[in-house]
């Protein structure tokens, strides 16, 4: 991108070159984004997930403490 701008006269800094540089930037961003998505896919889990353990017994609704108090 910089090479394309260095030798351009000031009168040519906008217009066609502007669109070409924008397209190149979009292509670069798309490639980087796609690479990131593919890297995430490789780290995924394989097979079925294990079952979660069941919850324990629910405590009673009376306040705790020593019996008979």
CHARMM internal coordinates of N, CA and C (Angstrom, degrees):
IC EDIT
DIST 1 N 1 CA 1.4471
DIST 1 CA 1 C 1.5239
ANGL 1 N 1 CA 1 C 110.32
DIST 1 C 2 N 1.3189
ANGL 1 CA 1 C 2 N 114.72
DIHE 1 N 1 CA 1 C 2 N -45.65
DIST 2 N 2 CA 1.4590
ANGL 1 C 2 N 2 CA 118.58
DIHE 1 CA 1 C 2 N 2 CA -178.74
DIST 2 CA 2 C 1.5259
ANGL 2 N 2 CA 2 C 110.99
DIHE 1 C 2 N 2 CA 2 C -64.19
DIST 2 C 3 N 1.3317
ANGL 2 CA 2 C 3 N 116.25
DIHE 2 N 2 CA 2 C 3 N -38.97
DIST 3 N 3 CA 1.4633
ANGL 2 C 3 N 3 CA 119.62
DIHE 2 CA 2 C 3 N 3 CA 179.94
DIST 3 CA 3 C 1.5294
ANGL 3 N 3 CA 3 C 111.53
DIHE 2 C 3 N 3 CA 3 C -61.47
DIST 3 C 4 N 1.3209
ANGL 3 CA 3 C 4 N 116.17
DIHE 3 N 3 CA 3 C 4 N -35.58
DIST 4 N 4 CA 1.4566
ANGL 3 C 4 N 4 CA 119.75
DIHE 3 CA 3 C 4 N 4 CA 179.93
DIST 4 CA 4 C 1.5268
ANGL 4 N 4 CA 4 C 112.05
DIHE 3 C 4 N 4 CA 4 C -70.54
DIST 4 C 5 N 1.3051
ANGL 4 CA 4 C 5 N 117.24
DIHE 4 N 4 CA 4 C 5 N -25.24
DIST 5 N 5 CA 1.4696
ANGL 4 C 5 N 5 CA 120.45
DIHE 4 CA 4 C 5 N 5 CA -178.51
DIST 5 CA 5 C 1.5244
ANGL 5 N 5 CA 5 C 113.59
DIHE 4 C 5 N 5 CA 5 C -92.08
DIST 5 C 6 N 1.3198
ANGL 5 CA 5 C 6 N 117.54
DIHE 5 N 5 CA 5 C 6 N -26.67
DIST 6 N 6 CA 1.4638
ANGL 5 C 6 N 6 CA 121.28
DIHE 5 CA 5 C 6 N 6 CA -173.15
DIST 6 CA 6 C 1.5260
ANGL 6 N 6 CA 6 C 112.95
DIHE 5 C 6 N 6 CA 6 C -58.84
DIST 6 C 7 N 1.2990
ANGL 6 CA 6 C 7 N 117.04
DIHE 6 N 6 CA 6 C 7 N -48.92
DIST 7 N 7 CA 1.4617
ANGL 6 C 7 N 7 CA 120.39
DIHE 6 CA 6 C 7 N 7 CA -173.50
DIST 7 CA 7 C 1.5301
ANGL 7 N 7 CA 7 C 113.98
DIHE 6 C 7 N 7 CA 7 C -91.98
DIST 7 C 8 N 1.2963
ANGL 7 CA 7 C 8 N 117.44
DIHE 7 N 7 CA 7 C 8 N 4.46
DIST 8 N 8 CA 1.4687
ANGL 7 C 8 N 8 CA 120.45
DIHE 7 CA 7 C 8 N 8 CA -178.72
DIST 8 CA 8 C 1.5210
ANGL 8 N 8 CA 8 C 110.83
DIHE 7 C 8 N 8 CA 8 C -80.19
DIST 8 C 9 N 1.3128
ANGL 8 CA 8 C 9 N 116.65
DIHE 8 N 8 CA 8 C 9 N 137.95
DIST 9 N 9 CA 1.4690
ANGL 8 C 9 N 9 CA 118.72
DIHE 8 CA 8 C 9 N 9 CA 172.15
DIST 9 CA 9 C 1.5315
ANGL 9 N 9 CA 9 C 109.53
DIHE 8 C 9 N 9 CA 9 C -70.42
DIST 9 C 10 N 1.2932
ANGL 9 CA 9 C 10 N 116.33
DIHE 9 N 9 CA 9 C 10 N 156.16
DIST 10 N 10 CA 1.4698
ANGL 9 C 10 N 10 CA 121.30
DIHE 9 CA 9 C 10 N 10 CA -177.53
DIST 10 CA 10 C 1.5245
ANGL 10 N 10 CA 10 C 112.32
DIHE 9 C 10 N 10 CA 10 C -54.85
DIST 10 C 11 N 1.3086
ANGL 10 CA 10 C 11 N 117.21
DIHE 10 N 10 CA 10 C 11 N -31.95
DIST 11 N 11 CA 1.4651
ANGL 10 C 11 N 11 CA 120.09
DIHE 10 CA 10 C 11 N 11 CA -177.72
DIST 11 CA 11 C 1.5229
ANGL 11 N 11 CA 11 C 112.57
DIHE 10 C 11 N 11 CA 11 C -71.26
DIST 11 C 12 N 1.3325
ANGL 11 CA 11 C 12 N 117.77
DIHE 11 N 11 CA 11 C 12 N -14.12
DIST 12 N 12 CA 1.4680
ANGL 11 C 12 N 12 CA 121.10
DIHE 11 CA 11 C 12 N 12 CA -178.50
DIST 12 CA 12 C 1.5296
ANGL 12 N 12 CA 12 C 112.97
DIHE 11 C 12 N 12 CA 12 C -109.62
DIST 12 C 13 N 1.3276
ANGL 12 CA 12 C 13 N 118.12
DIHE 12 N 12 CA 12 C 13 N 13.04
DIST 13 N 13 CA 1.4636
ANGL 12 C 13 N 13 CA 120.04
DIHE 12 CA 12 C 13 N 13 CA -177.49
DIST 13 CA 13 C 1.5236
ANGL 13 N 13 CA 13 C 112.62
DIHE 12 C 13 N 13 CA 13 C -77.01
DIST 13 C 14 N 1.3069
ANGL 13 CA 13 C 14 N 117.17
DIHE 13 N 13 CA 13 C 14 N -15.27
DIST 14 N 14 CA 1.4527
ANGL 13 C 14 N 14 CA 120.84
DIHE 13 CA 13 C 14 N 14 CA 178.28
DIST 14 CA 14 C 1.5199
ANGL 14 N 14 CA 14 C 108.47
DIHE 13 C 14 N 14 CA 14 C -119.64
DIST 14 C 15 N 1.3045
ANGL 14 CA 14 C 15 N 116.67
DIHE 14 N 14 CA 14 C 15 N 164.99
DIST 15 N 15 CA 1.4569
ANGL 14 C 15 N 15 CA 120.05
DIHE 14 CA 14 C 15 N 15 CA 179.37
DIST 15 CA 15 C 1.5119
ANGL 15 N 15 CA 15 C 111.09
DIHE 14 C 15 N 15 CA 15 C 100.34
DIST 15 C 16 N 1.3164
ANGL 15 CA 15 C 16 N 116.56
DIHE 15 N 15 CA 15 C 16 N -130.08
DIST 16 N 16 CA 1.4662
ANGL 15 C 16 N 16 CA 122.39
DIHE 15 CA 15 C 16 N 16 CA -173.87
DIST 16 CA 16 C 1.5262
ANGL 16 N 16 CA 16 C 112.36
DIHE 15 C 16 N 16 CA 16 C -58.17
DIST 16 C 17 N 1.3237
ANGL 16 CA 16 C 17 N 117.74
DIHE 16 N 16 CA 16 C 17 N -44.51
DIST 17 N 17 CA 1.4723
ANGL 16 C 17 N 17 CA 120.55
DIHE 16 CA 16 C 17 N 17 CA -178.99
DIST 17 CA 17 C 1.5296
ANGL 17 N 17 CA 17 C 110.85
DIHE 16 C 17 N 17 CA 17 C -63.26
DIST 17 C 18 N 1.3170
ANGL 17 CA 17 C 18 N 116.10
DIHE 17 N 17 CA 17 C 18 N -35.36
DIST 18 N 18 CA 1.4602
ANGL 17 C 18 N 18 CA 121.11
DIHE 17 CA 17 C 18 N 18 CA 179.50
DIST 18 CA 18 C 1.5349
ANGL 18 N 18 CA 18 C 110.32
DIHE 17 C 18 N 18 CA 18 C -61.55
DIST 18 C 19 N 1.3142
ANGL 18 CA 18 C 19 N 116.39
DIHE 18 N 18 CA 18 C 19 N -43.38
DIST 19 N 19 CA 1.4655
ANGL 18 C 19 N 19 CA 120.64
DIHE 18 CA 18 C 19 N 19 CA 179.66
DIST 19 CA 19 C 1.5265
ANGL 19 N 19 CA 19 C 111.87
DIHE 18 C 19 N 19 CA 19 C -69.77
DIST 19 C 20 N 1.3166
ANGL 19 CA 19 C 20 N 116.96
DIHE 19 N 19 CA 19 C 20 N -38.33
DIST 20 N 20 CA 1.4649
ANGL 19 C 20 N 20 CA 119.55
DIHE 19 CA 19 C 20 N 20 CA 178.20
DIST 20 CA 20 C 1.5269
ANGL 20 N 20 CA 20 C 111.31
DIHE 19 C 20 N 20 CA 20 C -65.59
DIST 20 C 21 N 1.3320
ANGL 20 CA 20 C 21 N 116.72
DIHE 20 N 20 CA 20 C 21 N -40.55
DIST 21 N 21 CA 1.4632
ANGL 20 C 21 N 21 CA 119.72
DIHE 20 CA 20 C 21 N 21 CA 178.46
DIST 21 CA 21 C 1.5270
ANGL 21 N 21 CA 21 C 111.22
DIHE 20 C 21 N 21 CA 21 C -67.95
DIST 21 C 22 N 1.3182
ANGL 21 CA 21 C 22 N 116.84
DIHE 21 N 21 CA 21 C 22 N -38.38
DIST 22 N 22 CA 1.4618
ANGL 21 C 22 N 22 CA 120.39
DIHE 21 CA 21 C 22 N 22 CA 177.55
DIST 22 CA 22 C 1.5260
ANGL 22 N 22 CA 22 C 110.43
DIHE 21 C 22 N 22 CA 22 C -62.47
DIST 22 C 23 N 1.3341
ANGL 22 CA 22 C 23 N 116.49
DIHE 22 N 22 CA 22 C 23 N -44.93
DIST 23 N 23 CA 1.4618
ANGL 22 C 23 N 23 CA 120.46
DIHE 22 CA 22 C 23 N 23 CA 178.93
DIST 23 CA 23 C 1.5253
ANGL 23 N 23 CA 23 C 111.47
DIHE 22 C 23 N 23 CA 23 C -62.21
DIST 23 C 24 N 1.3151
ANGL 23 CA 23 C 24 N 117.01
DIHE 23 N 23 CA 23 C 24 N -39.81
DIST 24 N 24 CA 1.4649
ANGL 23 C 24 N 24 CA 120.86
DIHE 23 CA 23 C 24 N 24 CA 178.23
DIST 24 CA 24 C 1.5325
ANGL 24 N 24 CA 24 C 110.43
DIHE 23 C 24 N 24 CA 24 C -64.47
DIST 24 C 25 N 1.3337
ANGL 24 CA 24 C 25 N 116.95
DIHE 24 N 24 CA 24 C 25 N -40.35
DIST 25 N 25 CA 1.4650
ANGL 24 C 25 N 25 CA 120.61
DIHE 24 CA 24 C 25 N 25 CA 178.35
DIST 25 CA 25 C 1.5228
ANGL 25 N 25 CA 25 C 110.53
DIHE 24 C 25 N 25 CA 25 C -65.05
DIST 25 C 26 N 1.3206
ANGL 25 CA 25 C 26 N 117.65
DIHE 25 N 25 CA 25 C 26 N -40.51
DIST 26 N 26 CA 1.4653
ANGL 25 C 26 N 26 CA 121.07
DIHE 25 CA 25 C 26 N 26 CA 178.06
DIST 26 CA 26 C 1.5273
ANGL 26 N 26 CA 26 C 110.77
DIHE 25 C 26 N 26 CA 26 C -64.51
DIST 26 C 27 N 1.3197
ANGL 26 CA 26 C 27 N 116.97
DIHE 26 N 26 CA 26 C 27 N -41.11
DIST 27 N 27 CA 1.4625
ANGL 26 C 27 N 27 CA 120.71
DIHE 26 CA 26 C 27 N 27 CA 178.23
DIST 27 CA 27 C 1.5290
ANGL 27 N 27 CA 27 C 110.92
DIHE 26 C 27 N 27 CA 27 C -62.61
DIST 27 C 28 N 1.3213
ANGL 27 CA 27 C 28 N 116.54
DIHE 27 N 27 CA 27 C 28 N -41.98
DIST 28 N 28 CA 1.4610
ANGL 27 C 28 N 28 CA 121.24
DIHE 27 CA 27 C 28 N 28 CA 178.58
DIST 28 CA 28 C 1.5275
ANGL 28 N 28 CA 28 C 110.79
DIHE 27 C 28 N 28 CA 28 C -63.22
DIST 28 C 29 N 1.3339
ANGL 28 CA 28 C 29 N 116.53
DIHE 28 N 28 CA 28 C 29 N -45.69
DIST 29 N 29 CA 1.4657
ANGL 28 C 29 N 29 CA 120.27
DIHE 28 CA 28 C 29 N 29 CA 179.88
DIST 29 CA 29 C 1.5242
ANGL 29 N 29 CA 29 C 111.04
DIHE 28 C 29 N 29 CA 29 C -64.32
DIST 29 C 30 N 1.3241
ANGL 29 CA 29 C 30 N 117.27
DIHE 29 N 29 CA 29 C 30 N -39.48
DIST 30 N 30 CA 1.4590
ANGL 29 C 30 N 30 CA 121.15
DIHE 29 CA 29 C 30 N 30 CA 178.83
DIST 30 CA 30 C 1.5248
ANGL 30 N 30 CA 30 C 110.89
DIHE 29 C 30 N 30 CA 30 C -63.38
DIST 30 C 31 N 1.3167
ANGL 30 CA 30 C 31 N 117.01
DIHE 30 N 30 CA 30 C 31 N -44.20
DIST 31 N 31 CA 1.4578
ANGL 30 C 31 N 31 CA 121.25
DIHE 30 CA 30 C 31 N 31 CA 179.37
DIST 31 CA 31 C 1.5289
ANGL 31 N 31 CA 31 C 110.75
DIHE 30 C 31 N 31 CA 31 C -62.72
DIST 31 C 32 N 1.3226
ANGL 31 CA 31 C 32 N 116.97
DIHE 31 N 31 CA 31 C 32 N -43.86
DIST 32 N 32 CA 1.4662
ANGL 31 C 32 N 32 CA 120.53
DIHE 31 CA 31 C 32 N 32 CA 179.42
DIST 32 CA 32 C 1.5241
ANGL 32 N 32 CA 32 C 110.79
DIHE 31 C 32 N 32 CA 32 C -63.82
DIST 32 C 33 N 1.3133
ANGL 32 CA 32 C 33 N 117.04
DIHE 32 N 32 CA 32 C 33 N -42.47
DIST 33 N 33 CA 1.4611
ANGL 32 C 33 N 33 CA 121.06
DIHE 32 CA 32 C 33 N 33 CA -179.75
DIST 33 CA 33 C 1.5262
ANGL 33 N 33 CA 33 C 110.43
DIHE 32 C 33 N 33 CA 33 C -65.07
DIST 33 C 34 N 1.3077
ANGL 33 CA 33 C 34 N 117.52
DIHE 33 N 33 CA 33 C 34 N -44.63
DIST 34 N 34 CA 1.4632
ANGL 33 C 34 N 34 CA 121.95
DIHE 33 CA 33 C 34 N 34 CA 179.81
DIST 34 CA 34 C 1.5257
ANGL 34 N 34 CA 34 C 111.03
DIHE 33 C 34 N 34 CA 34 C -62.94
DIST 34 C 35 N 1.3244
ANGL 34 CA 34 C 35 N 116.89
DIHE 34 N 34 CA 34 C 35 N -40.52
DIST 35 N 35 CA 1.4592
ANGL 34 C 35 N 35 CA 121.05
DIHE 34 CA 34 C 35 N 35 CA 178.02
DIST 35 CA 35 C 1.5261
ANGL 35 N 35 CA 35 C 110.87
DIHE 34 C 35 N 35 CA 35 C -61.99
DIST 35 C 36 N 1.3271
ANGL 35 CA 35 C 36 N 116.29
DIHE 35 N 35 CA 35 C 36 N -41.63
DIST 36 N 36 CA 1.4630
ANGL 35 C 36 N 36 CA 120.28
DIHE 35 CA 35 C 36 N 36 CA 177.51
DIST 36 CA 36 C 1.5155
ANGL 36 N 36 CA 36 C 112.51
DIHE 35 C 36 N 36 CA 36 C -63.38
DIST 36 C 37 N 1.3261
ANGL 36 CA 36 C 37 N 116.81
DIHE 36 N 36 CA 36 C 37 N -41.20
DIST 37 N 37 CA 1.4613
ANGL 36 C 37 N 37 CA 120.21
DIHE 36 CA 36 C 37 N 37 CA 179.07
DIST 37 CA 37 C 1.5232
ANGL 37 N 37 CA 37 C 111.32
DIHE 36 C 37 N 37 CA 37 C -65.23
DIST 37 C 38 N 1.3236
ANGL 37 CA 37 C 38 N 117.13
DIHE 37 N 37 CA 37 C 38 N -41.42
DIST 38 N 38 CA 1.4604
ANGL 37 C 38 N 38 CA 120.89
DIHE 37 CA 37 C 38 N 38 CA 179.53
DIST 38 CA 38 C 1.5241
ANGL 38 N 38 CA 38 C 111.33
DIHE 37 C 38 N 38 CA 38 C -66.03
DIST 38 C 39 N 1.3245
ANGL 38 CA 38 C 39 N 117.31
DIHE 38 N 38 CA 38 C 39 N -35.10
DIST 39 N 39 CA 1.4633
ANGL 38 C 39 N 39 CA 120.83
DIHE 38 CA 38 C 39 N 39 CA 178.81
DIST 39 CA 39 C 1.5253
ANGL 39 N 39 CA 39 C 110.09
DIHE 38 C 39 N 39 CA 39 C -66.35
DIST 39 C 40 N 1.3238
ANGL 39 CA 39 C 40 N 117.43
DIHE 39 N 39 CA 39 C 40 N -36.48
DIST 40 N 40 CA 1.4600
ANGL 39 C 40 N 40 CA 120.38
DIHE 39 CA 39 C 40 N 40 CA 178.48
DIST 40 CA 40 C 1.5232
ANGL 40 N 40 CA 40 C 110.82
DIHE 39 C 40 N 40 CA 40 C -67.16
DIST 40 C 41 N 1.3181
ANGL 40 CA 40 C 41 N 117.15
DIHE 40 N 40 CA 40 C 41 N -38.62
DIST 41 N 41 CA 1.4618
ANGL 40 C 41 N 41 CA 120.57
DIHE 40 CA 40 C 41 N 41 CA -178.94
DIST 41 CA 41 C 1.5231
ANGL 41 N 41 CA 41 C 111.17
DIHE 40 C 41 N 41 CA 41 C -61.82
DIST 41 C 42 N 1.3195
ANGL 41 CA 41 C 42 N 117.74
DIHE 41 N 41 CA 41 C 42 N -35.95
DIST 42 N 42 CA 1.4571
ANGL 41 C 42 N 42 CA 121.73
DIHE 41 CA 41 C 42 N 42 CA -178.18
DIST 42 CA 42 C 1.5194
ANGL 42 N 42 CA 42 C 112.16
DIHE 41 C 42 N 42 CA 42 C -67.48
DIST 42 C 43 N 1.3153
ANGL 42 CA 42 C 43 N 118.32
DIHE 42 N 42 CA 42 C 43 N -24.76
DIST 43 N 43 CA 1.4562
ANGL 42 C 43 N 43 CA 121.75
DIHE 42 CA 42 C 43 N 43 CA -177.78
DIST 43 CA 43 C 1.5092
ANGL 43 N 43 CA 43 C 113.16
DIHE 42 C 43 N 43 CA 43 C -92.51
DIST 43 C 44 N 1.3136
ANGL 43 CA 43 C 44 N 117.70
DIHE 43 N 43 CA 43 C 44 N 7.73
DIST 44 N 44 CA 1.4623
ANGL 43 C 44 N 44 CA 121.16
DIHE 43 CA 43 C 44 N 44 CA -177.73
DIST 44 CA 44 C 1.5166
ANGL 44 N 44 CA 44 C 112.80
DIHE 43 C 44 N 44 CA 44 C -69.83
DIST 44 C 45 N 1.3122
ANGL 44 CA 44 C 45 N 115.71
DIHE 44 N 44 CA 44 C 45 N 169.62
DIST 45 N 45 CA 1.4600
ANGL 44 C 45 N 45 CA 120.50
DIHE 44 CA 44 C 45 N 45 CA 178.49
DIST 45 CA 45 C 1.5146
ANGL 45 N 45 CA 45 C 109.93
DIHE 44 C 45 N 45 CA 45 C -80.65
DIST 45 C 46 N 1.3020
ANGL 45 CA 45 C 46 N 115.23
DIHE 45 N 45 CA 45 C 46 N 157.63
DIST 46 N 46 CA 1.4590
ANGL 45 C 46 N 46 CA 120.65
DIHE 45 CA 45 C 46 N 46 CA 178.62
DIST 46 CA 46 C 1.5262
ANGL 46 N 46 CA 46 C 107.79
DIHE 45 C 46 N 46 CA 46 C -118.59
DIST 46 C 47 N 1.2910
ANGL 46 CA 46 C 47 N 116.41
DIHE 46 N 46 CA 46 C 47 N 138.83
DIST 47 N 47 CA 1.4547
ANGL 46 C 47 N 47 CA 120.45
DIHE 46 CA 46 C 47 N 47 CA 177.56
DIST 47 CA 47 C 1.5161
ANGL 47 N 47 CA 47 C 112.14
DIHE 46 C 47 N 47 CA 47 C 79.01
DIST 47 C 48 N 1.3325
ANGL 47 CA 47 C 48 N 114.35
DIHE 47 N 47 CA 47 C 48 N -172.05
DIST 48 N 48 CA 1.4537
ANGL 47 C 48 N 48 CA 120.19
DIHE 47 CA 47 C 48 N 48 CA -178.39
DIST 48 CA 48 C 1.5176
ANGL 48 N 48 CA 48 C 110.95
DIHE 47 C 48 N 48 CA 48 C -77.47
DIST 48 C 49 N 1.3033
ANGL 48 CA 48 C 49 N 114.63
DIHE 48 N 48 CA 48 C 49 N 149.28
DIST 49 N 49 CA 1.4575
ANGL 48 C 49 N 49 CA 119.58
DIHE 48 CA 48 C 49 N 49 CA 174.51
DIST 49 CA 49 C 1.5251
ANGL 49 N 49 CA 49 C 108.88
DIHE 48 C 49 N 49 CA 49 C -77.34
DIST 49 C 50 N 1.3177
ANGL 49 CA 49 C 50 N 117.45
DIHE 49 N 49 CA 49 C 50 N 149.83
DIST 50 N 50 CA 1.4575
ANGL 49 C 50 N 50 CA 120.27
DIHE 49 CA 49 C 50 N 50 CA 178.70
DIST 50 CA 50 C 1.5234
ANGL 50 N 50 CA 50 C 109.35
DIHE 49 C 50 N 50 CA 50 C -72.40
DIST 50 C 51 N 1.3230
ANGL 50 CA 50 C 51 N 115.49
DIHE 50 N 50 CA 50 C 51 N 156.37
DIST 51 N 51 CA 1.4632
ANGL 50 C 51 N 51 CA 120.75
DIHE 50 CA 50 C 51 N 51 CA 178.93
DIST 51 CA 51 C 1.5244
ANGL 51 N 51 CA 51 C 109.58
DIHE 50 C 51 N 51 CA 51 C -73.10
DIST 51 C 52 N 1.2913
ANGL 51 CA 51 C 52 N 115.60
DIHE 51 N 51 CA 51 C 52 N 147.29
DIST 52 N 52 CA 1.4628
ANGL 51 C 52 N 52 CA 120.40
DIHE 51 CA 51 C 52 N 52 CA 177.45
DIST 52 CA 52 C 1.5207
ANGL 52 N 52 CA 52 C 109.09
DIHE 51 C 52 N 52 CA 52 C -79.94
DIST 52 C 53 N 1.3261
ANGL 52 CA 52 C 53 N 117.06
DIHE 52 N 52 CA 52 C 53 N 148.81
DIST 53 N 53 CA 1.4646
ANGL 52 C 53 N 53 CA 120.94
DIHE 52 CA 52 C 53 N 53 CA 176.81
DIST 53 CA 53 C 1.5170
ANGL 53 N 53 CA 53 C 109.40
DIHE 52 C 53 N 53 CA 53 C -69.06
DIST 53 C 54 N 1.3141
ANGL 53 CA 53 C 54 N 115.31
DIHE 53 N 53 CA 53 C 54 N 149.43
DIST 54 N 54 CA 1.4661
ANGL 53 C 54 N 54 CA 120.12
DIHE 53 CA 53 C 54 N 54 CA 177.20
DIST 54 CA 54 C 1.5193
ANGL 54 N 54 CA 54 C 110.93
DIHE 53 C 54 N 54 CA 54 C -72.49
DIST 54 C 55 N 1.2993
ANGL 54 CA 54 C 55 N 115.98
DIHE 54 N 54 CA 54 C 55 N 158.71
DIST 55 N 55 CA 1.4619
ANGL 54 C 55 N 55 CA 120.95
DIHE 54 CA 54 C 55 N 55 CA 178.08
DIST 55 CA 55 C 1.5230
ANGL 55 N 55 CA 55 C 109.30
DIHE 54 C 55 N 55 CA 55 C -72.25
DIST 55 C 56 N 1.3197
ANGL 55 CA 55 C 56 N 117.68
DIHE 55 N 55 CA 55 C 56 N 150.97
DIST 56 N 56 CA 1.4584
ANGL 55 C 56 N 56 CA 122.54
DIHE 55 CA 55 C 56 N 56 CA 177.33
DIST 56 CA 56 C 1.5212
ANGL 56 N 56 CA 56 C 110.78
DIHE 55 C 56 N 56 CA 56 C -72.61
DIST 56 C 57 N 1.3264
ANGL 56 CA 56 C 57 N 115.58
DIHE 56 N 56 CA 56 C 57 N -177.33
DIST 57 N 57 CA 1.4600
ANGL 56 C 57 N 57 CA 119.69
DIHE 56 CA 56 C 57 N 57 CA 178.57
DIST 57 CA 57 C 1.5011
ANGL 57 N 57 CA 57 C 110.99
DIHE 56 C 57 N 57 CA 57 C -65.41
DIST 57 C 58 N 1.3047
ANGL 57 CA 57 C 58 N 115.40
DIHE 57 N 57 CA 57 C 58 N 142.93
DIST 58 N 58 CA 1.4587
ANGL 57 C 58 N 58 CA 120.83
DIHE 57 CA 57 C 58 N 58 CA 177.12
DIST 58 CA 58 C 1.5232
ANGL 58 N 58 CA 58 C 108.19
DIHE 57 C 58 N 58 CA 58 C -79.46
DIST 58 C 59 N 1.3283
ANGL 58 CA 58 C 59 N 119.26
DIHE 58 N 58 CA 58 C 59 N 130.19
DIST 59 N 59 CA 1.4641
ANGL 58 C 59 N 59 CA 120.50
DIHE 58 CA 58 C 59 N 59 CA 179.51
DIST 59 CA 59 C 1.5339
ANGL 59 N 59 CA 59 C 110.95
DIHE 58 C 59 N 59 CA 59 C -67.32
DIST 59 C 60 N 1.2995
ANGL 59 CA 59 C 60 N 115.45
DIHE 59 N 59 CA 59 C 60 N 156.23
DIST 60 N 60 CA 1.4575
ANGL 59 C 60 N 60 CA 120.56
DIHE 59 CA 59 C 60 N 60 CA 178.95
DIST 60 CA 60 C 1.5245
ANGL 60 N 60 CA 60 C 111.89
DIHE 59 C 60 N 60 CA 60 C -65.50
DIST 60 C 61 N 1.3195
ANGL 60 CA 60 C 61 N 115.86
DIHE 60 N 60 CA 60 C 61 N 167.84
DIST 61 N 61 CA 1.4678
ANGL 60 C 61 N 61 CA 119.21
DIHE 60 CA 60 C 61 N 61 CA -177.00
DIST 61 CA 61 C 1.5099
ANGL 61 N 61 CA 61 C 113.02
DIHE 60 C 61 N 61 CA 61 C -92.98
DIST 61 C 62 N 1.3301
ANGL 61 CA 61 C 62 N 118.61
DIHE 61 N 61 CA 61 C 62 N -2.27
DIST 62 N 62 CA 1.4643
ANGL 61 C 62 N 62 CA 120.26
DIHE 61 CA 61 C 62 N 62 CA 178.69
DIST 62 CA 62 C 1.5225
ANGL 62 N 62 CA 62 C 108.59
DIHE 61 C 62 N 62 CA 62 C -87.47
DIST 62 C 63 N 1.3275
ANGL 62 CA 62 C 63 N 116.55
DIHE 62 N 62 CA 62 C 63 N 148.72
DIST 63 N 63 CA 1.4667
ANGL 62 C 63 N 63 CA 118.47
DIHE 62 CA 62 C 63 N 63 CA 179.65
DIST 63 CA 63 C 1.5327
ANGL 63 N 63 CA 63 C 110.58
DIHE 62 C 63 N 63 CA 63 C -65.66
DIST 63 C 64 N 1.2879
ANGL 63 CA 63 C 64 N 115.67
DIHE 63 N 63 CA 63 C 64 N 146.67
DIST 64 N 64 CA 1.4525
ANGL 63 C 64 N 64 CA 120.07
DIHE 63 CA 63 C 64 N 64 CA -179.15
DIST 64 CA 64 C 1.5130
ANGL 64 N 64 CA 64 C 110.80
DIHE 63 C 64 N 64 CA 64 C -80.41
DIST 64 C 65 N 1.2511
ANGL 64 CA 64 C 65 N 115.53
DIHE 64 N 64 CA 64 C 65 N 176.71
DIST 65 N 65 CA 1.4536
ANGL 64 C 65 N 65 CA 121.27
DIHE 64 CA 64 C 65 N 65 CA 178.71
DIST 65 CA 65 C 1.5187
ANGL 65 N 65 CA 65 C 110.21
DIHE 64 C 65 N 65 CA 65 C 136.58
DIST 65 C 66 N 1.2909
ANGL 65 CA 65 C 66 N 117.49
DIHE 65 N 65 CA 65 C 66 N 174.80
DIST 66 N 66 CA 1.4603
ANGL 65 C 66 N 66 CA 120.36
DIHE 65 CA 65 C 66 N 66 CA -179.79
DIST 66 CA 66 C 1.5255
ANGL 66 N 66 CA 66 C 110.98
DIHE 65 C 66 N 66 CA 66 C -63.15
DIST 66 C 67 N 1.3101
ANGL 66 CA 66 C 67 N 116.24
DIHE 66 N 66 CA 66 C 67 N 142.00
DIST 67 N 67 CA 1.4595
ANGL 66 C 67 N 67 CA 121.07
DIHE 66 CA 66 C 67 N 67 CA 179.82
DIST 67 CA 67 C 1.5229
ANGL 67 N 67 CA 67 C 110.74
DIHE 66 C 67 N 67 CA 67 C -68.70
DIST 67 C 68 N 1.3170
ANGL 67 CA 67 C 68 N 116.98
DIHE 67 N 67 CA 67 C 68 N 144.29
DIST 68 N 68 CA 1.4584
ANGL 67 C 68 N 68 CA 121.50
DIHE 67 CA 67 C 68 N 68 CA 176.41
DIST 68 CA 68 C 1.5114
ANGL 68 N 68 CA 68 C 113.42
DIHE 67 C 68 N 68 CA 68 C 87.20
DIST 68 C 69 N 1.2610
ANGL 68 CA 68 C 69 N 121.44
DIHE 68 N 68 CA 68 C 69 N 3.08
DIST 69 N 69 CA 1.4585
ANGL 68 C 69 N 69 CA 121.37
DIHE 68 CA 68 C 69 N 69 CA 178.65
DIST 69 CA 69 C 1.4747
ANGL 69 N 69 CA 69 C 112.17
DIHE 68 C 69 N 69 CA 69 C -96.97
END
COOR INIT
IC SEED 1 N 1 CA 1 C
IC BUILD
